């Protein structure tokens, strides 16, 4: 069992340990699903008079031995496609554009200075023209690493708070969290794709004319069993993926404080972001990569720990009092990055703070 959190280094070590432990579940889930699918098919194909369970187990073993190389090949191809095209896909899904130093000099300088402190090359800088307050890191190597921030975040946070958010995203890059997250997305995507294929074939089998009598009826049941297996496997990988993301957010918060030496700025940044993070036009995978991802329904499908817990964790591990945040509207808050602000029309639909969404508002 990992040691209790004593300071920032231990906090980071704990999250790394449990993240690796959770990631170890993925290969076993994939291989287990392969065997279960083979066994289910064997159960449906078992000749009359033969022990169906024994036949199913033998068929499952045969399918496993025959197709595990194909499974690994499919994973490798999926990885290659993601490796070469992930940046363009992410930018398109997030509606992000790359900006230069001349376009956003203060923001770019903040990112560059933090990168020098972290000892890594400065990643690319993207901006999403959205009123939401959010940011995320992406990429799997030095050439593709990118930090993306929303216009709403730039316009709503102070310079120290923006710096803390950038440091948070740089920590994801420094610790290769973005690469780890891509592994999670690949595995869940593969299982989801397989489930869709089975469901399409299942609907075809249900409505097509059948001539085989009882055996055809049994195969329809097999399709239902396989669909259930894939659904359970998909949900298992999904929840594991959520748990990995939650662990990584705590670690990135701690890493940001190590880079900036400003725990209060990290806390106030999170408090200002709370409840204002939703980018309506982005996919769930993109939202999952962000510094905050508010999810309803008791947080069951949450990819991030609650903002309150993150703030209290920072306060506890750094022995910093909880800040008394000035929660003024973003258009009246003091922001040193104000000269780089987009035209007002880009933020005209900025929603006011809602008390039921932001626990830090009185």
C-alpha positions as CSV (number, residue, x, y, z in Angstrom):
1,X,0.0,0.0,0.0
2,X,1.2,3.5,-0.9
3,X,2.4,5.7,2.0
4,X,0.2,8.5,3.2
5,X,0.7,11.9,1.6
6,X,3.4,13.8,3.4
7,X,4.4,16.8,1.3
8,X,4.3,17.3,-2.5
9,X,6.8,14.7,-3.4
10,X,4.9,11.9,-1.6
11,X,1.7,13.2,-3.0
12,X,3.1,12.8,-6.6
13,X,4.6,9.4,-5.8
14,X,1.3,8.1,-4.4
15,X,-0.6,9.1,-7.5
16,X,2.0,7.6,-9.8
17,X,1.9,4.3,-8.0
18,X,-1.9,4.0,-8.1
19,X,-2.1,5.1,-11.7
20,X,0.4,2.4,-12.8
21,X,-1.5,-0.2,-10.8
22,X,-4.8,0.8,-12.5
23,X,-3.2,0.8,-15.9
24,X,-2.1,-2.8,-15.4
25,X,-5.8,-3.9,-15.5
26,X,-6.2,-3.0,-19.2
27,X,-4.3,-5.9,-20.8
28,X,-6.0,-8.4,-18.6
29,X,-9.4,-7.0,-19.5
30,X,-8.7,-7.2,-23.2
31,X,-7.4,-10.8,-23.0
32,X,-10.2,-11.8,-20.7
33,X,-12.8,-10.4,-23.1
34,X,-11.2,-12.4,-26.0
35,X,-11.5,-15.6,-24.1
36,X,-15.1,-14.9,-22.9
37,X,-16.2,-14.2,-26.4
38,X,-14.6,-17.4,-27.7
39,X,-16.3,-19.4,-24.9
40,X,-19.7,-17.8,-25.7
41,X,-19.4,-18.7,-29.3
42,X,-18.4,-22.2,-28.3
43,X,-21.5,-22.5,-26.1
44,X,-23.7,-21.6,-29.1
45,X,-21.9,-24.0,-31.5
46,X,-21.8,-27.0,-29.1
47,X,-23.2,-30.2,-30.8
48,X,-26.1,-31.9,-29.1
49,X,-25.1,-34.6,-26.6
50,X,-21.8,-32.8,-25.8
51,X,-21.1,-31.2,-22.4
52,X,-21.8,-27.6,-23.4
53,X,-19.6,-26.0,-20.7
54,X,-16.6,-28.1,-21.5
55,X,-17.0,-27.4,-25.2
56,X,-17.3,-23.7,-24.5
57,X,-14.1,-23.6,-22.4
58,X,-12.2,-25.6,-25.1
59,X,-13.5,-23.3,-27.8
60,X,-12.5,-20.2,-25.7
61,X,-9.0,-21.6,-25.3
62,X,-8.8,-22.2,-29.1
63,X,-10.0,-18.7,-30.0
64,X,-7.6,-17.1,-27.5
65,X,-4.6,-19.0,-28.8
66,X,-5.5,-18.3,-32.4
67,X,-6.5,-14.6,-32.2
68,X,-4.3,-13.0,-29.5
69,X,-1.6,-12.1,-32.1
70,X,-4.4,-10.4,-34.2
71,X,-5.6,-8.5,-31.2
72,X,-2.1,-7.2,-30.5
73,X,-1.7,-6.3,-34.1
74,X,-5.0,-4.3,-34.1
75,X,-3.8,-2.5,-31.0
76,X,-0.5,-1.6,-32.7
77,X,-2.3,-0.3,-35.8
78,X,-4.6,1.8,-33.6
79,X,-1.6,3.2,-31.8
80,X,0.1,4.1,-35.1
81,X,-2.9,5.9,-36.4
82,X,-3.2,7.8,-33.2
83,X,0.6,8.6,-33.2
84,X,0.6,10.2,-36.6
85,X,-2.8,11.9,-36.6
86,X,-3.8,12.6,-33.0
87,X,-2.7,16.3,-33.0
88,X,-4.8,17.2,-36.0
89,X,-7.8,15.2,-34.7
90,X,-7.6,16.8,-31.3
91,X,-7.3,20.4,-32.7
92,X,-10.3,19.7,-35.0
93,X,-12.4,18.3,-32.2
94,X,-11.6,21.1,-29.9
95,X,-11.9,23.9,-32.6
96,X,-8.4,25.1,-31.5
97,X,-5.9,27.1,-33.5
98,X,-2.2,27.5,-33.0
99,X,-1.0,31.0,-31.9
100,X,2.4,32.6,-32.1
101,X,4.4,34.8,-29.8
102,X,3.4,37.9,-31.8
103,X,-0.3,37.1,-31.3
104,X,-0.2,36.3,-27.6
105,X,3.2,37.6,-26.3
106,X,2.4,37.6,-22.5
107,X,0.8,34.2,-22.6
108,X,3.6,32.7,-24.7
109,X,6.2,34.2,-22.4
110,X,4.6,32.6,-19.4
111,X,4.6,29.2,-21.1
112,X,8.2,29.6,-22.3
113,X,9.5,30.6,-18.8
114,X,7.7,27.7,-17.2
115,X,9.1,25.3,-19.8
116,X,12.6,26.5,-19.0
117,X,12.0,26.0,-15.3
118,X,10.7,22.5,-16.0
119,X,13.7,21.7,-18.3
120,X,11.6,20.8,-21.4
121,X,11.2,22.4,-24.8
122,X,8.4,24.9,-25.1
123,X,5.3,23.1,-26.4
124,X,3.0,24.6,-29.0
125,X,0.3,27.0,-27.8
126,X,-3.3,26.7,-29.0
127,X,-6.3,28.8,-28.1
128,X,-10.0,27.8,-28.3
129,X,-12.3,30.8,-28.8
130,X,-14.8,29.8,-26.1
131,X,-16.2,31.6,-23.1
132,X,-15.5,28.5,-21.0
133,X,-12.6,28.5,-18.6
134,X,-10.5,25.5,-19.3
135,X,-7.2,24.2,-20.6
136,X,-5.6,20.9,-21.6
137,X,-2.3,19.4,-22.8
138,X,-2.0,16.9,-25.7
139,X,0.7,15.1,-27.6
140,X,2.9,12.0,-27.3
141,X,6.4,13.3,-28.1
142,X,8.4,16.5,-28.1
143,X,7.3,17.6,-31.5
144,X,3.6,17.2,-30.8
145,X,3.3,18.4,-27.2
146,X,0.7,21.2,-27.1
147,X,-0.9,23.3,-24.4
148,X,-4.4,24.6,-25.3
149,X,-6.3,27.2,-23.3
150,X,-9.7,28.9,-23.8
151,X,-10.2,32.6,-24.3
152,X,-12.6,32.6,-21.4
153,X,-9.8,31.3,-19.1
154,X,-7.3,34.0,-20.3
155,X,-9.9,36.8,-19.8
156,X,-11.1,35.6,-16.3
157,X,-8.0,34.7,-14.4
158,X,-5.1,36.8,-13.0
159,X,-1.6,36.4,-14.4
160,X,-0.5,34.2,-11.5
161,X,-3.6,32.1,-11.9
162,X,-3.0,31.7,-15.7
163,X,0.6,30.8,-14.9
164,X,-0.6,28.1,-12.4
165,X,-2.9,26.6,-15.0
166,X,-0.1,26.5,-17.6
167,X,2.2,24.9,-15.1
168,X,-0.6,22.3,-14.4
169,X,-0.7,21.4,-18.1
170,X,3.1,21.4,-18.4
171,X,3.2,18.9,-15.5
172,X,0.9,16.6,-17.5
173,X,3.5,16.8,-20.3
174,X,6.5,16.5,-18.0
175,X,5.1,13.3,-16.4
176,X,3.9,11.9,-19.7
177,X,0.3,12.0,-18.5
178,X,-0.9,12.8,-22.1
179,X,0.7,9.7,-23.4
180,X,-0.9,7.6,-20.6
181,X,-4.3,9.2,-21.3
182,X,-4.0,8.2,-24.9
183,X,-3.5,4.6,-23.9
184,X,-6.7,4.8,-21.9
185,X,-8.6,6.3,-24.8
186,X,-7.3,3.7,-27.3
187,X,-8.4,0.7,-25.2
188,X,-11.8,2.1,-24.4
189,X,-12.2,3.1,-28.0
190,X,-11.3,-0.4,-29.2
191,X,-13.8,-2.1,-26.9
192,X,-16.5,0.5,-27.8
193,X,-15.9,-0.1,-31.5
194,X,-16.1,-3.9,-31.1
195,X,-19.3,-3.5,-29.1
196,X,-20.8,-1.4,-31.9
197,X,-19.9,-4.1,-34.5
198,X,-21.4,-6.9,-32.4
199,X,-24.6,-4.8,-31.9
200,X,-24.9,-4.2,-35.6
201,X,-24.6,-7.9,-36.3
202,X,-27.0,-8.7,-33.5
203,X,-29.7,-6.5,-35.0
204,X,-29.1,-8.2,-38.4
205,X,-29.3,-11.7,-36.8
206,X,-32.5,-10.8,-35.0
207,X,-34.4,-9.6,-38.1
208,X,-33.0,-11.9,-40.8
209,X,-35.0,-15.1,-41.8
210,X,-33.8,-18.1,-39.9
211,X,-33.8,-21.7,-41.1
212,X,-31.7,-23.5,-38.5
213,X,-34.3,-23.7,-35.8
214,X,-33.0,-24.1,-32.3
215,X,-29.3,-23.6,-33.1
216,X,-30.0,-20.3,-34.8
217,X,-32.0,-19.3,-31.8
218,X,-29.1,-20.3,-29.6
219,X,-26.7,-18.1,-31.6
220,X,-29.0,-15.1,-31.2
221,X,-28.6,-15.7,-27.4
222,X,-24.9,-15.9,-27.9
223,X,-24.9,-12.5,-29.6
224,X,-26.7,-11.1,-26.6
225,X,-24.2,-12.7,-24.3
226,X,-21.2,-11.3,-26.3
227,X,-22.8,-7.8,-26.4
228,X,-23.2,-8.0,-22.6
229,X,-19.6,-9.1,-22.2
230,X,-18.4,-6.2,-24.3
231,X,-20.6,-3.7,-22.5
232,X,-19.3,-4.9,-19.1
233,X,-15.7,-4.8,-20.4
234,X,-16.2,-1.3,-21.9
235,X,-17.7,0.0,-18.6
236,X,-14.8,-1.6,-16.7
237,X,-12.2,0.1,-18.9
238,X,-14.2,3.3,-18.7
239,X,-14.2,3.4,-14.9
240,X,-10.5,2.5,-14.8
241,X,-9.8,5.3,-17.3
242,X,-11.8,7.7,-15.0
243,X,-9.8,6.6,-12.0
244,X,-6.5,7.1,-13.8
245,X,-7.5,10.6,-14.8
246,X,-8.6,11.6,-11.3
247,X,-5.2,10.4,-9.9
248,X,-3.3,12.4,-12.5
249,X,-5.1,15.6,-11.7
250,X,-3.9,15.6,-8.1
251,X,-0.4,15.0,-9.3
252,X,-0.6,17.8,-11.9
253,X,-1.8,20.2,-9.2
254,X,1.2,19.3,-7.1
255,X,3.6,19.6,-10.0
256,X,2.2,23.1,-10.9
257,X,3.0,24.3,-7.4
258,X,6.5,22.9,-7.6
259,X,7.1,24.9,-10.8
260,X,5.5,28.2,-9.7
261,X,5.9,28.1,-5.9
262,X,2.5,29.7,-5.7
263,X,0.0,27.3,-4.1
264,X,-2.6,30.0,-3.5
265,X,-2.6,30.9,-7.2
266,X,-3.3,27.3,-8.1
267,X,-6.2,27.2,-5.5
268,X,-7.8,30.4,-6.7
269,X,-7.4,29.4,-10.3
270,X,-9.3,26.1,-9.6
271,X,-11.9,28.1,-7.7
272,X,-12.5,30.5,-10.5
273,X,-12.8,27.7,-13.1
274,X,-15.3,25.7,-11.0
275,X,-18.6,25.4,-12.8
276,X,-17.4,27.4,-15.8
277,X,-15.4,24.7,-17.5
278,X,-17.9,23.2,-20.0
279,X,-16.9,23.6,-23.7
280,X,-20.2,22.8,-25.4
281,X,-18.8,22.0,-28.9
282,X,-16.1,19.6,-27.8
283,X,-16.3,15.8,-27.4
284,X,-16.1,13.9,-24.2
285,X,-12.6,12.7,-24.8
286,X,-11.4,16.3,-25.2
287,X,-13.3,17.5,-22.1
288,X,-11.7,14.6,-20.2
289,X,-8.2,16.0,-21.0
290,X,-9.0,19.4,-19.5
291,X,-8.0,20.9,-16.2
292,X,-11.6,20.5,-15.0
293,X,-14.5,18.4,-16.3
294,X,-17.7,18.9,-14.4
295,X,-19.9,15.8,-14.7
296,X,-23.5,15.4,-13.2
297,X,-25.1,12.4,-11.7
298,X,-23.2,12.3,-8.4
299,X,-19.9,12.3,-10.1
300,X,-20.2,8.6,-11.1
301,X,-18.7,9.3,-14.5
302,X,-16.3,12.0,-13.4
303,X,-12.8,12.1,-14.9
304,X,-11.7,14.7,-12.4
305,X,-11.9,14.8,-8.6
306,X,-14.1,17.6,-7.3
307,X,-12.6,21.1,-7.2
308,X,-13.2,21.3,-3.5
309,X,-11.1,18.2,-2.8
310,X,-8.3,19.4,-5.0
311,X,-8.2,22.8,-3.3
312,X,-8.3,21.2,0.2
313,X,-5.5,18.8,-0.8
314,X,-3.3,21.7,-1.9
315,X,-4.0,23.5,1.3
316,X,-3.2,20.5,3.4
317,X,0.0,19.4,1.7
318,X,1.4,22.9,1.4
319,X,0.2,24.1,4.7
320,X,-1.4,27.1,3.0
321,X,-4.6,28.7,4.3
322,X,-7.6,28.5,2.0
323,X,-7.7,31.8,0.1
324,X,-10.5,34.4,0.4
325,X,-11.3,34.6,-3.3
326,X,-12.6,37.7,-5.0
327,X,-15.4,36.2,-7.2
328,X,-16.1,39.3,-9.2
329,X,-17.5,38.9,-12.7
330,X,-14.8,38.3,-15.3
331,X,-15.4,41.5,-17.2
332,X,-14.6,43.5,-14.0
333,X,-11.8,41.4,-12.6
334,X,-8.3,42.7,-12.9
335,X,-6.3,40.7,-15.5
336,X,-2.8,41.6,-16.6
337,X,-3.4,39.7,-19.8
338,X,-6.3,42.1,-20.7
339,X,-4.4,43.6,-23.7
340,X,-4.6,40.3,-25.5
341,X,-8.3,39.9,-25.0
342,X,-10.5,38.9,-27.9
343,X,-13.3,41.2,-29.2
344,X,-16.2,41.4,-26.7
345,X,-18.5,39.5,-28.9
346,X,-16.5,36.3,-28.4
347,X,-17.6,36.4,-24.7
348,X,-21.1,37.9,-25.0
349,X,-22.7,34.7,-24.0
350,X,-20.6,34.4,-20.8
351,X,-22.9,32.9,-18.1
352,X,-22.9,34.4,-14.6
353,X,-21.7,32.3,-11.7
354,X,-24.2,29.9,-10.5
355,X,-24.3,29.1,-6.8
356,X,-25.3,25.5,-7.3
357,X,-22.3,25.0,-9.6
358,X,-19.5,26.9,-7.8
359,X,-19.3,26.0,-4.1
360,X,-16.9,28.9,-3.5
361,X,-19.5,31.6,-4.2
362,X,-21.4,32.9,-1.2
